[in-house]
Amino acid sequence: MPPTISVITPSCGRPAGLVLAERMLQRQTIQPDEWIVESGSTLTPGPANFTENLWNAVSRARGDYLV
């Protein structure tokens, strides 16, 4: 069975960036099994927000590889 791939995108209210990321994901030769967009941090935008969103997404990811 081939390995599964999870793509994680930490975000903070950047819908235009997510549209671009989705376009780039669609162009990949190997499609991910899941795409997790995490933007639920209660912190203000910045490094701490990014870190919280990233860790929240990692805890939900189910793929063998996280990108």
Beta strands, then each sheet from edge to edge (+ up, - down):
strand 1: 5-10
strand 2: 34-38
strand 3: 65-66
sheet 1: 2+ 1+ 3+
end
